[in-house]
Amino acid sequence: MKKYLVVLLLFISTISAFAADIDIVPKLSICLPGTFRSDYEVDIAVNVGAEGRYALSDKFAVAAGFDYLINRNISMGVKASREKWGEDQHYTNSKFTMVPLYVGIIWFPFGNIGEYKPYLRIDGGYNVYFSISNGSGTKPGYYVAGGFGFELYEKYVFELYAARYEGTDNDDDVSYKNILFKIGYKFIV
């Protein structure tokens, strides 16, 4: 229940940005198979999130938002099954959830030209929530991501990202790395 309240509060605070000159972009992400702790594999999954964007100039904008990483399934990876078969299968068939808050810088190298605006971006933030089944002493950690995307007709947003999420479980540092596609719709205020 606590995780749903956190997501609801973040969503409400993002929507309250309508009072400022900020564009709101709700997003849906498709995550390709990733790695957990470098030796476990994570199945294809979905994220939902939202961000607010503020244009500093024709070439730069800043963004702030959140993603809700819906339950991800962890399975024994090929590397782990080859090297450590039977030794460490603690996370096999586990599920985890994360909620990172982030800020980002968006660079439009060609400025505000036409109906198609490509850009590069880098994000950094913190996972405010991290939960894993069979977890003990679980703590969230930092989040970094980068990628490229484009705006189409000043409304549609398409992005390709690489992201790394950190946390701690059982006094061990754990990381989740993935590549994801994001699509969104920009509400212009």
Contacts in CASP RR format, 6 or more apart in sequence:
PFRMAT RR
TARGET T0000
AUTHOR 0000-0000-0000
METHOD contacts of the structure
MODEL  1
MKKYLVVLLLFISTISAFAADIDIVPKLSICLPGTFRSDYEVDIAVNVGA
EGRYALSDKFAVAAGFDYLINRNISMGVKASREKWGEDQHYTNSKFTMVP
LYVGIIWFPFGNIGEYKPYLRIDGGYNVYFSISNGSGTKPGYYVAGGFGF
ELYEKYVFELYAARYEGTDNDDDVSYKNILFKIGYKFIV
2 129 0 8 1.000
3 97 0 8 1.000
3 99 0 8 1.000
3 129 0 8 1.000
3 131 0 8 1.000
6 99 0 8 1.000
6 128 0 8 1.000
6 129 0 8 1.000
7 66 0 8 1.000
7 68 0 8 1.000
7 99 0 8 1.000
10 50 0 8 1.000
10 65 0 8 1.000
10 66 0 8 1.000
10 99 0 8 1.000
10 101 0 8 1.000
11 49 0 8 1.000
11 50 0 8 1.000
11 66 0 8 1.000
14 24 0 8 1.000
14 50 0 8 1.000
14 51 0 8 1.000
14 52 0 8 1.000
14 65 0 8 1.000
14 66 0 8 1.000
15 24 0 8 1.000
15 50 0 8 1.000
17 24 0 8 1.000
17 52 0 8 1.000
18 24 0 8 1.000
18 189 0 8 1.000
20 54 0 8 1.000
20 189 0 8 1.000
21 54 0 8 1.000
21 189 0 8 1.000
22 52 0 8 1.000
22 53 0 8 1.000
22 54 0 8 1.000
22 189 0 8 1.000
23 52 0 8 1.000
23 53 0 8 1.000
23 54 0 8 1.000
23 55 0 8 1.000
23 186 0 8 1.000
23 187 0 8 1.000
23 188 0 8 1.000
23 189 0 8 1.000
24 50 0 8 1.000
24 51 0 8 1.000
24 52 0 8 1.000
24 53 0 8 1.000
24 186 0 8 1.000
24 187 0 8 1.000
24 189 0 8 1.000
25 50 0 8 1.000
25 51 0 8 1.000
25 52 0 8 1.000
25 53 0 8 1.000
25 63 0 8 1.000
25 157 0 8 1.000
25 184 0 8 1.000
25 185 0 8 1.000
25 186 0 8 1.000
25 187 0 8 1.000
26 48 0 8 1.000
26 49 0 8 1.000
26 50 0 8 1.000
26 184 0 8 1.000
26 185 0 8 1.000
26 187 0 8 1.000
27 47 0 8 1.000
27 48 0 8 1.000
27 49 0 8 1.000
27 50 0 8 1.000
27 51 0 8 1.000
27 67 0 8 1.000
27 157 0 8 1.000
27 159 0 8 1.000
27 182 0 8 1.000
27 183 0 8 1.000
27 184 0 8 1.000
28 46 0 8 1.000
28 47 0 8 1.000
28 48 0 8 1.000
28 49 0 8 1.000
28 182 0 8 1.000
28 183 0 8 1.000
28 184 0 8 1.000
29 46 0 8 1.000
29 47 0 8 1.000
29 48 0 8 1.000
29 49 0 8 1.000
29 67 0 8 1.000
29 161 0 8 1.000
29 180 0 8 1.000
29 181 0 8 1.000
29 182 0 8 1.000
29 183 0 8 1.000
30 44 0 8 1.000
30 46 0 8 1.000
30 180 0 8 1.000
30 181 0 8 1.000
31 42 0 8 1.000
31 44 0 8 1.000
31 45 0 8 1.000
31 46 0 8 1.000
31 47 0 8 1.000
31 69 0 8 1.000
31 72 0 8 1.000
31 178 0 8 1.000
31 179 0 8 1.000
31 180 0 8 1.000
32 44 0 8 1.000
32 178 0 8 1.000
32 179 0 8 1.000
32 180 0 8 1.000
32 181 0 8 1.000
33 41 0 8 1.000
33 42 0 8 1.000
33 43 0 8 1.000
33 44 0 8 1.000
33 178 0 8 1.000
34 41 0 8 1.000
34 42 0 8 1.000
34 176 0 8 1.000
34 177 0 8 1.000
34 178 0 8 1.000
34 179 0 8 1.000
35 41 0 8 1.000
35 42 0 8 1.000
35 176 0 8 1.000
35 177 0 8 1.000
35 178 0 8 1.000
36 42 0 8 1.000
36 72 0 8 1.000
36 74 0 8 1.000
36 91 0 8 1.000
36 96 0 8 1.000
36 174 0 8 1.000
36 175 0 8 1.000
36 176 0 8 1.000
37 91 0 8 1.000
37 172 0 8 1.000
37 174 0 8 1.000
37 175 0 8 1.000
38 79 0 8 1.000
38 175 0 8 1.000
38 177 0 8 1.000
39 77 0 8 1.000
39 79 0 8 1.000
39 80 0 8 1.000
39 83 0 8 1.000
39 84 0 8 1.000
39 88 0 8 1.000
40 74 0 8 1.000
40 75 0 8 1.000
40 76 0 8 1.000
40 77 0 8 1.000
40 80 0 8 1.000
40 91 0 8 1.000
40 92 0 8 1.000
41 74 0 8 1.000
41 75 0 8 1.000
41 76 0 8 1.000
41 77 0 8 1.000
41 78 0 8 1.000
42 72 0 8 1.000
42 73 0 8 1.000
42 74 0 8 1.000
42 75 0 8 1.000
42 176 0 8 1.000
42 178 0 8 1.000
43 72 0 8 1.000
43 73 0 8 1.000
43 75 0 8 1.000
45 69 0 8 1.000
45 70 0 8 1.000
45 71 0 8 1.000
45 72 0 8 1.000
45 73 0 8 1.000
46 70 0 8 1.000
47 67 0 8 1.000
47 68 0 8 1.000
47 69 0 8 1.000
47 70 0 8 1.000
47 180 0 8 1.000
47 182 0 8 1.000
48 67 0 8 1.000
48 68 0 8 1.000
48 70 0 8 1.000
49 65 0 8 1.000
49 66 0 8 1.000
49 67 0 8 1.000
49 68 0 8 1.000
50 65 0 8 1.000
50 66 0 8 1.000
51 63 0 8 1.000
51 64 0 8 1.000
51 65 0 8 1.000
51 66 0 8 1.000
52 63 0 8 1.000
52 64 0 8 1.000
52 65 0 8 1.000
53 61 0 8 1.000
53 62 0 8 1.000
53 63 0 8 1.000
53 106 0 8 1.000
53 186 0 8 1.000
54 61 0 8 1.000
54 62 0 8 1.000
54 63 0 8 1.000
55 61 0 8 1.000
56 62 0 8 1.000
58 108 0 8 1.000
58 111 0 8 1.000
58 112 0 8 1.000
59 107 0 8 1.000
59 108 0 8 1.000
59 109 0 8 1.000
59 111 0 8 1.000
60 105 0 8 1.000
60 106 0 8 1.000
60 107 0 8 1.000
60 108 0 8 1.000
61 105 0 8 1.000
61 106 0 8 1.000
61 108 0 8 1.000
62 103 0 8 1.000
62 104 0 8 1.000
62 105 0 8 1.000
62 106 0 8 1.000
63 102 0 8 1.000
63 103 0 8 1.000
63 104 0 8 1.000
63 105 0 8 1.000
63 106 0 8 1.000
63 121 0 8 1.000
63 123 0 8 1.000
64 101 0 8 1.000
64 102 0 8 1.000
64 103 0 8 1.000
64 104 0 8 1.000
65 101 0 8 1.000
65 102 0 8 1.000
65 103 0 8 1.000
66 99 0 8 1.000
66 100 0 8 1.000
66 101 0 8 1.000
66 102 0 8 1.000
67 98 0 8 1.000
67 99 0 8 1.000
67 100 0 8 1.000
67 102 0 8 1.000
68 97 0 8 1.000
68 99 0 8 1.000
69 96 0 8 1.000
69 97 0 8 1.000
69 98 0 8 1.000
69 99 0 8 1.000
69 100 0 8 1.000
69 165 0 8 1.000
70 97 0 8 1.000
71 95 0 8 1.000
71 96 0 8 1.000
71 97 0 8 1.000
72 95 0 8 1.000
72 96 0 8 1.000
72 97 0 8 1.000
72 176 0 8 1.000
73 93 0 8 1.000
73 94 0 8 1.000
73 95 0 8 1.000
74 91 0 8 1.000
74 92 0 8 1.000
74 93 0 8 1.000
74 94 0 8 1.000
74 95 0 8 1.000
74 96 0 8 1.000
75 92 0 8 1.000
75 93 0 8 1.000
76 89 0 8 1.000
76 92 0 8 1.000
80 88 0 8 1.000
80 89 0 8 1.000
90 134 0 8 1.000
90 170 0 8 1.000
91 132 0 8 1.000
91 134 0 8 1.000
94 132 0 8 1.000
94 133 0 8 1.000
94 134 0 8 1.000
95 132 0 8 1.000
95 133 0 8 1.000
96 130 0 8 1.000
96 131 0 8 1.000
96 132 0 8 1.000
96 133 0 8 1.000
96 176 0 8 1.000
97 129 0 8 1.000
97 130 0 8 1.000
97 131 0 8 1.000
97 132 0 8 1.000
98 127 0 8 1.000
98 129 0 8 1.000
98 130 0 8 1.000
98 131 0 8 1.000
98 140 0 8 1.000
98 165 0 8 1.000
98 176 0 8 1.000
99 127 0 8 1.000
99 128 0 8 1.000
99 129 0 8 1.000
99 130 0 8 1.000
100 125 0 8 1.000
100 126 0 8 1.000
100 127 0 8 1.000
100 128 0 8 1.000
100 143 0 8 1.000
100 165 0 8 1.000
101 125 0 8 1.000
101 126 0 8 1.000
101 127 0 8 1.000
101 128 0 8 1.000
102 123 0 8 1.000
102 124 0 8 1.000
102 125 0 8 1.000
102 126 0 8 1.000
102 143 0 8 1.000
102 145 0 8 1.000
103 123 0 8 1.000
103 124 0 8 1.000
103 125 0 8 1.000
104 121 0 8 1.000
104 122 0 8 1.000
104 123 0 8 1.000
104 124 0 8 1.000
105 121 0 8 1.000
105 122 0 8 1.000
106 119 0 8 1.000
106 120 0 8 1.000
106 121 0 8 1.000
107 119 0 8 1.000
107 120 0 8 1.000
107 121 0 8 1.000
108 117 0 8 1.000
108 118 0 8 1.000
108 119 0 8 1.000
109 118 0 8 1.000
109 119 0 8 1.000
109 120 0 8 1.000
110 117 0 8 1.000
110 118 0 8 1.000
111 117 0 8 1.000
115 152 0 8 1.000
115 153 0 8 1.000
115 154 0 8 1.000
116 150 0 8 1.000
116 151 0 8 1.000
116 152 0 8 1.000
117 150 0 8 1.000
117 151 0 8 1.000
117 154 0 8 1.000
118 148 0 8 1.000
118 149 0 8 1.000
118 150 0 8 1.000
119 148 0 8 1.000
119 149 0 8 1.000
119 150 0 8 1.000
119 151 0 8 1.000
120 147 0 8 1.000
120 148 0 8 1.000
120 149 0 8 1.000
121 146 0 8 1.000
121 147 0 8 1.000
121 148 0 8 1.000
121 149 0 8 1.000
121 159 0 8 1.000
122 144 0 8 1.000
122 145 0 8 1.000
122 146 0 8 1.000
122 147 0 8 1.000
123 143 0 8 1.000
123 144 0 8 1.000
123 145 0 8 1.000
123 146 0 8 1.000
124 142 0 8 1.000
124 143 0 8 1.000
124 144 0 8 1.000
124 145 0 8 1.000
125 142 0 8 1.000
125 143 0 8 1.000
125 144 0 8 1.000
126 140 0 8 1.000
126 141 0 8 1.000
126 142 0 8 1.000
126 143 0 8 1.000
127 140 0 8 1.000
127 141 0 8 1.000
127 142 0 8 1.000
127 143 0 8 1.000
127 165 0 8 1.000
127 166 0 8 1.000
127 167 0 8 1.000
128 140 0 8 1.000
129 140 0 8 1.000
130 138 0 8 1.000
130 139 0 8 1.000
130 140 0 8 1.000
130 141 0 8 1.000
130 167 0 8 1.000
130 169 0 8 1.000
131 138 0 8 1.000
132 138 0 8 1.000
132 169 0 8 1.000
135 169 0 8 1.000
135 170 0 8 1.000
136 169 0 8 1.000
136 170 0 8 1.000
137 168 0 8 1.000
137 169 0 8 1.000
137 170 0 8 1.000
137 171 0 8 1.000
138 167 0 8 1.000
138 168 0 8 1.000
138 169 0 8 1.000
139 167 0 8 1.000
139 168 0 8 1.000
139 169 0 8 1.000
140 167 0 8 1.000
141 165 0 8 1.000
141 166 0 8 1.000
141 167 0 8 1.000
141 168 0 8 1.000
142 166 0 8 1.000
143 163 0 8 1.000
143 164 0 8 1.000
143 165 0 8 1.000
143 166 0 8 1.000
144 163 0 8 1.000
144 164 0 8 1.000
145 161 0 8 1.000
145 162 0 8 1.000
145 163 0 8 1.000
145 164 0 8 1.000
146 161 0 8 1.000
146 162 0 8 1.000
146 163 0 8 1.000
147 159 0 8 1.000
147 160 0 8 1.000
147 161 0 8 1.000
147 162 0 8 1.000
148 159 0 8 1.000
148 160 0 8 1.000
149 157 0 8 1.000
149 158 0 8 1.000
149 159 0 8 1.000
149 160 0 8 1.000
150 157 0 8 1.000
150 158 0 8 1.000
151 157 0 8 1.000
151 186 0 8 1.000
152 158 0 8 1.000
154 186 0 8 1.000
154 188 0 8 1.000
155 185 0 8 1.000
155 186 0 8 1.000
155 188 0 8 1.000
156 183 0 8 1.000
156 184 0 8 1.000
156 185 0 8 1.000
156 186 0 8 1.000
157 182 0 8 1.000
157 183 0 8 1.000
157 184 0 8 1.000
157 185 0 8 1.000
157 186 0 8 1.000
158 181 0 8 1.000
158 182 0 8 1.000
158 183 0 8 1.000
158 184 0 8 1.000
159 181 0 8 1.000
159 182 0 8 1.000
159 183 0 8 1.000
160 179 0 8 1.000
160 180 0 8 1.000
160 181 0 8 1.000
160 182 0 8 1.000
161 179 0 8 1.000
161 180 0 8 1.000
161 181 0 8 1.000
161 182 0 8 1.000
162 177 0 8 1.000
162 178 0 8 1.000
162 179 0 8 1.000
163 177 0 8 1.000
163 178 0 8 1.000
163 179 0 8 1.000
163 180 0 8 1.000
164 175 0 8 1.000
164 176 0 8 1.000
164 177 0 8 1.000
165 175 0 8 1.000
165 176 0 8 1.000
165 177 0 8 1.000
166 173 0 8 1.000
166 174 0 8 1.000
166 175 0 8 1.000
167 173 0 8 1.000
167 174 0 8 1.000
167 175 0 8 1.000
168 174 0 8 1.000
END
